[in-house]
Amino acid sequence: MTDIADWQGGVGRNWAAQWQRTDVTFSELTPRLLEAIAEEPGGCIIDIGCGAGEIAMAVATARPDAEVVGVDVSPDLVAAAKERFHTTPNLSFELADAARWSDPSRVPDLYVSRHGVMFFDDPPAAFRHLAARAVPGARLVFSCFRKPAQNIWAKAITEMLPGPQAATMQPFAPGPFAFADPDHVRHCLAGWRDLKFTPVDFDYIAGIGPDAVADAMALFQRIGPSAFALRTLPPDERSAFEKRLLELVEAHHDGARVTFPAAAWLLTATSDHSNG
């Protein structure tokens, strides 16, 4: 489980410090998401859970006449996004919870997100709020992971976790895989209709460069369930876990990159909110 408090604290700090690596992990998925976004109209665009700002920046660059706002609950990620993209005139970033975000001067007609919508404490309430704040017929485009079993890095790391840690992982708790089940997503997207799920398979790139194995280890030591395990396990268990993690990384090193088969949903929807 990864909730808003985690993003406001250590998880957000780690992702902000590792934004180059996390952008690389999604580098084969990002173009597919941007293609889906490009098919939608929109002049006031909100990036939900914008992280360090890569998607918001790409959308703002593609649509110079649009206003793009990245919203995130992590002060560290918002600071990183502002530092990276402070010269883009039609792009801004706000520290806010999208589930409660409101600005009378901005009425969104398009919401976008790369893996940023699965952390709401109360998803139906959050999506009802987003629909109500938008223009009637507003569009929503986001990506999210499919099942852990289809994301080999997550499946393998989960199987390496000690029994009590693995047992506490709830399927619909806020976290990376909270939206893996389309039926659950349909329940969560209150206020939205015409849901379309498009499966996307891609390589999750954990490590690149002349020492891709070390690069991948640096990622997994700081991001995700492996990082939590390394922070919390007793020293003897931590050493054994890190050894197994290194073996996993080396097994997925092709000489140039460390990659894992990954699977995501691209989801689009239309607000059913009206002024009537």
C-alpha positions in Angstrom: 0.0 0.0 0.0 1.3 3.5 -1.0 -1.0 6.3 0.2 -0.9 10.1 0.0 1.0 10.4 3.3 3.8 8.3 1.7 4.0 10.5 -1.3 4.1 13.6 0.9 7.0 12.0 2.7 9.8 9.6 1.9 8.3 8.1 -1.2 7.9 11.5 -2.9 11.4 12.5 -1.9 12.9 9.3 -3.4 10.9 9.7 -6.6 12.0 13.4 -6.9 15.6 12.4 -6.4 15.4 9.6 -8.9 13.3 11.3 -11.6 15.8 10.6 -14.4 15.6 6.9 -13.6 11.8 6.8 -13.2 11.3 8.6 -16.5 13.5 6.0 -18.2 11.4 3.1 -16.7 8.4 4.4 -18.5 10.2 5.5 -21.7 8.5 2.8 -23.9 5.1 3.5 -22.4 5.2 7.3 -22.5 4.9 7.7 -26.3 1.8 5.5 -26.3 0.2 7.6 -23.6 1.1 10.8 -25.4 -0.4 9.5 -28.6 -3.7 8.8 -26.8 -3.6 12.3 -25.3 -3.0 13.9 -28.7 -6.2 12.4 -30.0 -8.2 14.4 -27.4 -9.2 18.0 -27.6 -8.3 20.2 -24.6 -7.4 23.7 -23.8 -7.3 23.5 -20.0 -5.4 20.4 -19.1 -4.7 19.0 -15.7 -2.0 16.4 -15.1 -3.1 14.3 -12.1 -0.2 13.1 -10.0 2.2 14.9 -12.3 5.4 13.7 -10.5 8.5 15.4 -11.8 6.5 16.8 -14.8 7.5 14.9 -17.9 4.0 14.3 -19.2 2.8 17.8 -18.4 5.8 19.3 -20.2 5.3 17.1 -23.3 1.6 18.1 -23.5 2.4 21.8 -22.9 5.0 21.7 -25.7 2.6 20.0 -28.1 -0.2 22.5 -27.3 1.4 26.0 -26.9 -2.1 27.6 -26.9 -3.4 25.4 -24.1 -2.9 25.9 -20.3 -1.4 22.9 -18.6 -1.3 22.4 -14.9 0.5 19.6 -13.1 -0.9 18.7 -9.7 0.8 16.5 -7.2 0.7 15.9 -3.4 4.5 15.6 -3.1 6.3 18.9 -2.3 9.5 17.4 -3.5 8.1 16.2 -6.8 6.4 19.6 -7.4 9.7 21.3 -6.6 11.6 19.1 -9.1 9.0 19.7 -11.8 9.2 23.5 -11.3 13.0 23.4 -11.5 13.0 21.3 -14.7 10.4 23.3 -16.6 10.1 26.8 -15.1 10.7 28.5 -18.5 7.6 27.0 -20.2 5.0 29.8 -20.3 1.8 27.7 -20.6 2.9 25.2 -17.9 2.6 25.5 -14.1 2.7 23.1 -11.2 0.6 23.1 -8.0 1.1 21.3 -4.7 -2.4 19.9 -4.2 -4.5 16.7 -3.9 -6.3 16.2 -7.2 -9.2 14.7 -5.2 -9.8 18.1 -3.7 -8.2 20.4 -6.2 -10.3 23.4 -7.2 -9.6 26.7 -9.0 -12.5 28.8 -10.1 -10.3 30.4 -12.8 -9.6 27.1 -14.4 -12.3 24.7 -15.7 -10.6 21.6 -17.1 -11.7 20.0 -20.4 -9.0 17.3 -20.3 -7.4 15.3 -17.5 -4.3 13.3 -18.1 -2.1 11.1 -15.9 0.8 8.7 -16.2 0.3 6.2 -13.4 -0.8 8.9 -11.0 -4.5 8.0 -10.3 -4.1 4.8 -8.2 -3.3 6.4 -4.9 -6.6 8.1 -3.9 -7.9 7.1 -0.5 -11.5 7.2 -1.8 -11.3 6.8 -5.6 -15.1 7.1 -6.4 -15.2 10.4 -4.4 -12.1 11.7 -6.1 -13.3 10.9 -9.6 -16.8 12.4 -8.9 -15.0 15.6 -7.8 -12.8 15.7 -10.9 -15.9 15.3 -13.1 -17.8 18.0 -11.3 -14.9 20.4 -11.6 -14.6 19.9 -15.4 -16.7 21.1 -18.3 -19.5 18.8 -19.3 -18.2 16.1 -21.6 -14.6 16.6 -20.4 -12.2 13.8 -21.3 -9.9 11.7 -19.2 -6.8 9.8 -20.4 -4.5 7.9 -18.0 -2.2 4.9 -17.8 -2.0 2.4 -15.0 -0.4 -1.0 -14.4 -2.3 -4.2 -15.2 -1.9 -7.2 -12.9 1.3 -7.8 -11.0 1.6 -11.2 -12.7 1.9 -9.4 -16.0 4.6 -7.1 -14.7 7.5 -9.4 -14.2 9.7 -7.1 -12.0 6.8 -6.6 -9.6 5.8 -10.3 -9.5 9.4 -11.4 -8.9 10.1 -8.9 -6.2 6.8 -9.6 -4.4 7.7 -13.3 -4.4 11.0 -12.5 -2.8 9.4 -10.5 0.1 9.2 -12.2 3.5 5.8 -13.8 4.2 4.3 -11.1 6.4 5.2 -8.3 4.0 3.8 -10.1 1.0 0.6 -11.1 2.9 -0.2 -7.5 3.7 -0.4 -6.4 0.1 -4.2 -5.8 -0.6 -5.4 -5.9 -4.2 -7.4 -2.7 -4.2 -5.4 -0.7 -1.6 -3.9 2.6 -2.9 -0.8 1.7 -4.7 0.8 0.9 -8.1 -1.6 -2.0 -8.9 -4.8 -0.7 -7.4 -6.4 -0.2 -10.9 -5.3 -3.5 -12.4 -8.8 -4.9 -12.5 -11.1 -3.2 -15.0 -14.3 -4.1 -13.0 -12.8 -2.3 -10.0 -11.8 0.7 -12.1 -15.4 0.9 -13.5 -16.6 1.1 -9.9 -14.0 3.7 -9.0 -14.7 6.0 -12.0 -17.9 7.5 -10.6 -19.0 10.4 -12.7 -17.4 9.1 -15.9 -18.8 7.0 -18.8 -17.6 5.5 -22.0 -14.7 3.8 -20.4 -12.3 2.3 -22.9 -9.4 0.0 -21.8 -6.5 -0.5 -24.2 -3.8 -3.0 -23.1 -0.2 -1.9 -23.8 2.7 -4.3 -23.3 6.1 -2.6 -23.0 9.6 -3.1 -21.6 10.0 -1.7 -18.1 13.6 -0.3 -18.3 15.2 -0.6 -14.9 18.8 0.1 -15.9 20.8 1.6 -18.8 24.3 2.8 -19.5 27.7 1.2 -19.2 26.8 -0.4 -15.9 23.1 -1.1 -16.3 23.1 -3.7 -13.5 24.3 -1.1 -11.0 21.8 1.4 -12.4 18.9 -1.0 -11.9 20.1 -1.8 -8.4 20.2 1.9 -7.6 16.6 2.2 -8.8 15.2 -0.8 -6.9 17.1 0.2 -3.7 15.2 3.5 -3.7 11.9 2.9 -5.5 9.0 0.4 -4.9 8.5 -2.6 -2.7 12.2 -3.6 -2.8 13.2 -0.3 -1.4 10.7 -0.6 1.5 12.0 -4.1 2.2 15.7 -3.0 2.2 14.7 -0.1 4.7 12.8 -2.3 7.1 14.2 -5.8 7.1 16.6 -7.0 9.8 20.2 -6.9 8.7 20.5 -10.6 8.0 17.3 -10.8 6.0 18.2 -7.6 4.2 21.5 -9.0 3.0 19.8 -12.2 1.7 17.0 -10.1 0.0 19.6 -7.8 -1.7 21.5 -10.8 -3.0 18.3 -12.3 -4.5 17.5 -8.9 -6.0 20.9 -8.7 -7.7 20.4 -12.1 -9.1 17.1 -11.0 -10.5 18.6 -7.9 -12.1 21.5 -9.8 -13.6 19.1 -12.4 -15.1 17.3 -9.5 -17.0 20.5 -7.8 -18.2 20.9 -8.2 -22.0 24.3 -6.5 -22.1 23.0 -3.0 -22.7 19.9 -2.7 -20.5 18.1 -4.3 -17.7 14.5 -4.7 -18.8 11.4 -6.5 -17.6 8.2 -7.4 -19.5 5.5 -5.0 -18.3 1.8 -4.4 -18.9 -0.4 -1.3 -18.6 -3.9 -0.1 -19.4 -4.5 3.1 -21.4 -7.9 4.2 -20.3 -10.1 6.9 -21.7 -13.4 8.2 -20.4 -15.9 11.0 -20.7 -17.4 13.0 -17.9 -21.1 12.4 -17.4 -21.4 15.6 -15.5 -23.8 18.2 -17.0 -25.0 21.7 -16.2 -28.6 20.4 -16.1 
